[in-house]
Amino acid sequence: MGYSVQHFQRLFVQEYAVSPHKYLQNLRLERAIQLMTENADILVQDIAIQLGMDTNYFIRIFRNTYGCTPGMMKLRLLEGEQKR
């Protein structure tokens, strides 16, 4: 693009209000929720692999973002589906 890394990051933050790293992380976590919703039997390890992440790192950032582990979120999603 012809920009330095620092300049690109600055422009990105101005446009999206988050760093490129955080933006990508958020996309991956949204995809994780989607995978859990589509397949109740999917393992947390398999989700991490599909997202291209280490399982422990995935669990840590998931918990930091949503306040619960991916396993707990899967249970919440399943309970929500059963109430329908």
Residue frames as a rotation matrix with the C-alpha (Angstrom) as fourth column:
MET 1
0.565 0.825 0.000 0.00
0.825 -0.565 0.000 0.00
0.000 0.000 -1.000 0.00
GLY 2
0.053 -0.642 0.765 3.01
0.493 -0.649 -0.579 2.25
0.868 0.408 0.282 0.24
TYR 3
0.621 0.190 0.761 2.56
-0.511 -0.637 0.577 3.08
0.594 -0.747 -0.298 3.94
SER 4
-0.654 -0.754 0.061 4.85
-0.482 0.353 -0.802 2.29
0.583 -0.554 -0.594 6.82
VAL 5
-0.451 0.460 -0.765 3.50
0.611 0.784 0.111 -0.18
0.651 -0.417 -0.635 9.37
GLN 6
-0.705 0.131 -0.697 3.02
0.587 -0.444 -0.677 2.58
-0.398 -0.887 0.236 11.93
HIS 7
-0.830 0.408 -0.379 1.19
-0.511 -0.830 0.224 4.83
-0.224 0.379 0.898 9.48
PHE 8
-0.539 0.646 -0.541 -1.07
-0.169 0.546 0.820 1.99
0.825 0.533 -0.185 8.33
GLN 9
-0.492 0.333 -0.805 -1.92
0.814 0.505 -0.288 1.13
0.310 -0.796 -0.519 11.94
ARG 10
-0.821 0.167 -0.546 -2.70
0.162 -0.848 -0.504 4.76
-0.548 -0.502 0.669 12.69
LEU 11
-0.717 0.572 -0.398 -5.02
-0.667 -0.397 0.631 5.01
0.203 0.717 0.667 9.67
PHE 12
-0.508 0.512 -0.693 -6.66
0.222 0.855 0.469 1.71
0.833 0.084 -0.547 10.56
VAL 13
-0.616 0.239 -0.750 -7.37
0.777 0.029 -0.629 2.83
-0.129 -0.971 -0.204 14.13
GLN 14
-0.850 0.316 -0.422 -8.81
-0.299 -0.948 -0.108 6.10
-0.434 0.034 0.900 12.84
GLU 15
-0.573 0.623 -0.533 -11.17
-0.627 0.086 0.774 4.20
0.528 0.777 0.341 10.55
TYR 16
-0.014 0.559 -0.829 -12.17
0.051 0.828 0.558 1.25
0.999 -0.034 -0.040 12.74
ALA 17
0.406 0.142 0.903 -11.42
-0.753 -0.507 0.419 2.49
0.518 -0.850 -0.099 16.28
VAL 18
0.812 -0.285 0.509 -9.37
-0.175 0.713 0.679 -0.66
-0.556 -0.640 0.530 17.05
SER 19
-0.200 -0.951 -0.234 -5.93
-0.740 -0.010 0.673 -1.90
-0.642 0.308 -0.702 16.08
PRO 20
0.009 0.158 -0.987 -5.61
-0.883 0.466 0.066 -4.32
0.470 0.871 0.144 13.14
HIS 21
-0.859 -0.378 -0.345 -4.65
-0.172 0.848 -0.502 -7.08
0.482 -0.372 -0.793 15.60
LYS 22
-0.768 0.621 0.155 -7.73
-0.163 0.045 -0.986 -6.48
-0.619 -0.783 0.066 17.78
TYR 23
-0.016 0.760 -0.650 -9.96
-0.952 -0.210 -0.222 -6.28
-0.305 0.615 0.727 14.68
LEU 24
-0.261 -0.164 -0.951 -8.73
-0.624 0.781 0.037 -9.66
0.737 0.603 -0.307 13.45
GLN 25
-0.993 -0.106 -0.058 -9.05
-0.015 0.585 -0.811 -11.12
0.120 -0.804 -0.582 16.94
ASN 26
-0.457 0.889 0.017 -12.68
-0.534 -0.258 -0.805 -9.93
-0.712 -0.377 0.593 17.13
LEU 27
0.070 0.449 -0.891 -13.43
-0.975 0.218 0.032 -11.49
0.208 0.867 0.453 13.73
ARG 28
-0.622 -0.385 -0.682 -11.98
-0.282 0.922 -0.264 -14.79
0.731 0.028 -0.682 14.91
LEU 29
-0.953 0.284 0.105 -14.00
-0.035 0.242 -0.970 -14.73
-0.300 -0.928 -0.220 18.13
GLU 30
-0.126 0.937 -0.324 -17.20
-0.848 -0.272 -0.456 -13.95
-0.515 0.218 0.829 16.22
ARG 31
-0.072 0.015 -0.997 -16.42
-0.773 0.631 0.065 -16.91
0.630 0.776 -0.034 13.97
ALA 32
-0.942 -0.292 -0.162 -15.94
-0.110 0.731 -0.674 -19.07
0.315 -0.617 -0.721 17.08
ILE 33
-0.559 0.814 0.157 -19.45
-0.415 -0.111 -0.903 -18.18
-0.718 -0.570 0.400 18.27
GLN 34
0.138 0.595 -0.792 -20.77
-0.989 0.037 -0.145 -18.99
-0.057 0.803 0.593 14.81
LEU 35
-0.471 -0.393 -0.790 -19.04
-0.487 0.862 -0.139 -22.39
0.736 0.320 -0.597 14.82
MET 36
-0.983 0.128 0.130 -20.48
-0.063 0.432 -0.900 -23.17
-0.171 -0.893 -0.416 18.26
THR 37
-0.240 0.958 -0.158 -23.96
-0.676 -0.282 -0.681 -22.23
-0.697 -0.056 0.715 17.09
GLU 38
0.134 0.263 -0.955 -23.74
-0.960 0.275 -0.059 -24.32
0.247 0.925 0.290 13.93
ASN 39
0.136 -0.197 -0.971 -22.28
-0.084 0.974 -0.209 -27.43
0.987 0.110 0.116 15.58
ALA 40
0.691 0.238 0.683 -23.00
-0.657 -0.187 0.730 -28.16
0.301 -0.953 0.027 19.24
ASP 41
0.954 -0.294 0.053 -20.62
0.253 0.888 0.384 -31.13
-0.160 -0.353 0.922 19.22
ILE 42
0.536 -0.799 0.271 -17.55
0.139 -0.233 -0.962 -29.19
0.832 0.554 -0.014 18.08
LEU 43
0.448 -0.488 -0.749 -14.62
0.894 0.229 0.385 -29.29
-0.017 -0.842 0.539 20.47
VAL 44
0.870 -0.184 -0.458 -12.94
-0.036 -0.949 0.313 -26.12
-0.492 -0.256 -0.832 21.73
GLN 45
-0.124 -0.981 0.150 -9.63
0.074 0.141 0.987 -27.46
-0.990 0.134 0.055 20.38
ASP 46
-0.215 0.117 0.970 -11.18
0.932 0.321 0.168 -27.86
-0.292 0.940 -0.178 16.92
ILE 47
0.855 0.515 0.065 -12.50
0.516 -0.832 -0.203 -24.31
-0.051 0.207 -0.977 17.00
ALA 48
0.529 -0.736 -0.422 -9.05
-0.207 -0.594 0.777 -23.00
-0.823 -0.324 -0.467 17.93
ILE 49
-0.384 -0.682 0.622 -7.46
0.442 0.456 0.772 -24.97
-0.811 0.572 0.127 15.09
GLN 50
0.180 0.538 0.824 -10.01
0.983 -0.066 -0.172 -23.67
-0.038 0.840 -0.541 12.58
LEU 51
0.977 0.184 -0.111 -9.26
0.192 -0.980 0.056 -20.14
-0.099 -0.076 -0.992 13.73
GLY 52
0.429 -0.891 0.147 -5.52
0.319 -0.003 -0.948 -20.71
0.845 0.453 0.283 13.42
MET 53
0.257 -0.265 0.929 -4.90
-0.778 -0.627 0.037 -20.22
0.573 -0.732 -0.367 17.12
ASP 54
-0.788 -0.487 -0.376 -3.28
-0.060 0.668 -0.742 -22.10
0.613 -0.562 -0.556 19.99
THR 55
0.022 0.888 -0.460 -6.01
0.543 0.376 0.751 -23.59
0.840 -0.266 -0.474 22.22
ASN 56
-0.106 -0.101 -0.989 -4.76
0.982 -0.168 -0.088 -21.99
-0.158 -0.981 0.117 25.44
TYR 57
-0.949 -0.249 -0.192 -4.44
0.209 -0.956 0.207 -18.57
-0.235 0.156 0.959 23.81
PHE 58
-0.588 0.799 0.130 -7.91
0.054 -0.122 0.991 -18.92
0.807 0.589 0.029 22.28
ILE 59
0.144 0.653 -0.743 -9.46
0.841 0.315 0.440 -19.77
0.522 -0.688 -0.504 25.66
ARG 60
-0.416 -0.399 -0.817 -7.67
0.817 -0.560 -0.142 -16.85
-0.401 -0.726 0.559 27.33
ILE 61
-0.998 0.035 -0.049 -8.74
-0.052 -0.908 0.416 -14.19
-0.029 0.418 0.908 24.82
PHE 62
-0.352 0.929 -0.116 -12.25
0.281 0.223 0.933 -15.64
0.893 0.296 -0.340 24.66
ARG 63
0.100 0.352 -0.931 -12.58
0.979 0.131 0.154 -15.38
0.176 -0.927 -0.331 28.45
ASN 64
-0.685 -0.427 -0.591 -11.14
0.543 -0.839 -0.024 -11.86
-0.486 -0.337 0.807 28.44
THR 65
-0.940 0.330 0.086 -13.61
-0.140 -0.605 0.784 -10.77
0.311 0.725 0.615 25.76
TYR 66
-0.185 0.963 -0.197 -16.81
-0.177 0.165 0.970 -12.55
0.967 0.215 0.140 26.80
GLY 67
-0.210 0.057 0.976 -16.26
-0.946 -0.265 -0.188 -13.13
0.248 -0.963 0.110 30.51
CYS 68
0.568 0.334 0.752 -16.61
-0.527 0.850 0.021 -16.90
-0.632 -0.408 0.658 30.23
THR 69
-0.544 -0.775 0.322 -14.75
-0.267 0.524 0.809 -19.82
-0.796 0.354 -0.492 28.70
PRO 70
-0.618 0.306 -0.724 -15.69
-0.748 0.054 0.662 -21.18
0.242 0.950 0.196 25.27
GLY 71
-0.831 0.298 -0.470 -17.07
0.328 0.944 0.018 -24.30
0.449 -0.139 -0.882 26.97
MET 72
-0.608 0.623 -0.492 -19.34
0.431 -0.261 -0.864 -22.20
-0.667 -0.737 -0.110 29.17
MET 73
-0.505 0.404 -0.763 -20.50
-0.692 -0.718 0.077 -20.25
-0.516 0.567 0.642 26.11
LYS 74
-0.803 0.208 -0.559 -21.33
-0.297 0.674 0.676 -23.51
0.517 0.709 -0.479 24.32
LEU 75
-0.730 0.546 -0.410 -23.53
0.682 0.560 -0.470 -24.51
-0.027 -0.624 -0.781 27.27
ARG 76
-0.484 0.548 -0.682 -25.29
-0.020 -0.786 -0.617 -21.13
-0.875 -0.285 0.392 27.23
LEU 77
-0.611 0.228 -0.758 -25.91
-0.788 -0.261 0.557 -21.42
-0.071 0.938 0.339 23.50
LEU 78
-0.836 0.295 -0.462 -27.27
0.139 0.929 0.343 -24.96
0.530 0.222 -0.818 23.92
GLU 79
-0.626 0.623 -0.469 -29.58
0.616 0.025 -0.788 -23.83
-0.479 -0.782 -0.399 26.72
GLY 80
-0.494 0.406 -0.769 -30.81
-0.465 -0.871 -0.161 -20.99
-0.735 0.278 0.619 24.52
GLU 81
-0.727 0.190 -0.660 -31.55
-0.582 0.341 0.738 -23.43
0.365 0.921 -0.137 21.70
GLN 82
-0.815 0.408 -0.411 -33.44
0.495 0.859 -0.130 -25.78
0.300 -0.310 -0.902 24.01
LYS 83
-0.586 0.606 -0.538 -35.69
0.267 -0.482 -0.835 -22.95
-0.765 -0.633 0.121 25.24
ARG 84
-0.732 0.282 -0.621 -36.87
-0.646 -0.577 0.500 -22.23
-0.217 0.767 0.604 21.71
